[in-house]
Amino acid sequence: MLSDPWLQRWLSLAVGRAGQDPVLEIGCGHGDDTATLTAAGLKVTAFDLSRAAVAVAKARVPSASISRRDIRDVFPMGPGQAGLVVASLSLHYFGWVETVAIVQRVREVLRPGGLLLCRLNSTEDHHFGASGHPPIEPNFFLVDGEPKRFFDEAAVTALFSTGWQRLSLEHVVARKYLQSKALWEVVLTRDA
């Protein structure tokens, strides 16, 4: 895995919007974003499904509260508690109806005016499964035995159509892995 400093461009906005409120990171992986957020002085509660990733993240960022859990489980914060939620490439494992429900739960954990920094797989992400795999539903495929969703601009817009104010929506190509990865970078605030 290569360096992926995507949060740097949003960090001052994230710190300003989070204020003293805690940050919830969904799908923290090995703690790359967790380390960036805590280094900026934010109090981070993070989780990931992978036991191995959680162990690495905990060792790497001991000041963060990191646990192993499924995104479909109850979040480790209650409604309106988070000032910031970060969900980088972690919302793409589910059917459309379940994805919409998860985004609604993300919205509920944010306080009004709270910020969501989100990255989603693009339908142009052909290196990582956007084509050539058995379909489950539109833009949702079985990729090497695992379900994986890909988003076009219309799907991103639909996903965040209710209860959000969009600050930015940008299609980018990241160098996070050995091959380039096409994705959507979305920045939103929760409406009241």
N, C-alpha and C positions, 0 to 999 in steps of 0.2 A: 504494500500500500504506500502511496506517495503522500506527501504533504498536501493538505486541502484547507487552506486558510480562508475559506469562504465567509466565516463569521466576522473577520476583521472589518469588512466594509460596513457591517451593521452594528458593530460593537458599541459605538457611542450612543446610537439610538436605543439599543437593548438596555444599556445601563441606565439611561435617562428614563425610559419607560418602566423598567422594573422597579427603580427606586429602592426602597428597603424591603420590598416584597420578595418572597422566594421565587426561584426559577424551577420549572419542571422541564426536565429533558427526557423525551420519549425516544427510546432506542439509542442509548448512549454508546454502544459498541465498546471499543477499547478506551474511551474517555478523551478523545481528541477535543471535541467541543466542550466537554466538561472542564478540561484543563484551561481552555481559553476563557470560559465564563468565570471560573473561580479566580483566575489570575486577574480578572477585571474587577474583583471585589464582590461578585455576586454569590449569594447563598444558593447552592444548587442541590436539588433532589433529582436523581436520575435513576432510570431503570432500563434493563434490557432483558430479552428472553434467554440469551446465551449465558450459561453458567461460566464458561471460560472467559467471555468478554467482560462480565461483571468482575471477575477476580482480577483481571488486568486493570480495569478502570479503578477499582478500589485501591490497588497498590499504587497506581499512578497519581490519583487525586484523593488522598486520604481525608481531605477536608470536606469533600462532598458526601452527601448521603446517597449511597448507591445500592440498589437491590435488584434481585432477579424477579421479574414478573412478566406476565403476558399483558399486552396493551389492552386486551379485553377485560382484564381484572379491574377492580376498583383502583383508581389512581391514588398515589400516596399523599395527595392533598385534597382538601375539600373544596366545594364550590366557592368561586370568587377569591381563592387564596393566592393564586400565582399572579405575579406581575408580568411574567414572561414565560412562554412555552417555546421550546425548541424541538422540532420534529424533523430531523434531517434523514431522509430516505428510510423512514420507518412506518409509513402509512400505506404501503403498497401490497400487503399480503392478503387482502380481503375482497370479497364481492362488493359490488357497488353499495348495496343497502347497508352492509356492515361498515363500510368506509364512511358513509354519511353519518351513521350513528356515532362512530368514534370521533369524527370531527366535531359533532355536537357536544360530546363529552369534553373534548379539549376546550371548546368555547366556554363551557360551564365552569371549568376549573380556573379560568382567567377572571380577574376582576374587570369590571367595565373600564375600557381604555387600555387594558393589558395588551401586550404584543405577542404575536405568533410569528416565529421565523420558521419557515417550512420549505423543504425541498422534496420534490416528487419526481419519480421516473417519467421520462418523456416517451411518447410514442415513437420518437426518433432514436431511441436508445438501443440500436440494433446489436451492439456489442454485448449487451446484457439481457437480451431476451425479448425485445419488442417485435420480433418477427421469427417465423419458422418454428413455432411451438404450438402444441394443441390448445385451442381456445377453450376457456371455461365459460366466459361471457365476453362481450365486446371489450377489447383492450385488456383482458385479464386472461393470462395463459398459465399453463403448467410448464414451468421452466426447470428442466432437470429434476422433475419430481416435486417441485415447490410452486405454490401459486404465487403469481407476481402480476401486479397491475401496472399499466402504463397510461399516462394522462396526455391528452391533447389540450389545447387552450380552452376549448368549450367545456371539457370535463373539469378542469381546474376552476373555471368561472362558476360552473354549476355547484361544485363542492362547497364553495365559500359564498354562495349567493345570499344566504340569510343570516343576519346577525353579525356581519363582518364589514369593516371598511378596509378596502384594499389600498395599501400604500405603494406596493410594487408587485409586478408580475413580469418575470423575465425568463426567457429561454436561454440557458447557458450550456456550455460544454466544460465539464470539470475534468481535471487531471488527477482525480482521487485514486485511480487504479492504473494499471499498466496500459490499458486501453482507454481512450477517451469515453466519457459518460455524458450523454445528453440528459438534461433534467430541467425542471421548472423550479425557480427560486421565487417564493411567494412571501410577502411581508404584509401582515394584516393586523388591525386592532379590533378588539371586541367592541361592538356597539353596546350601549347601555341595556 
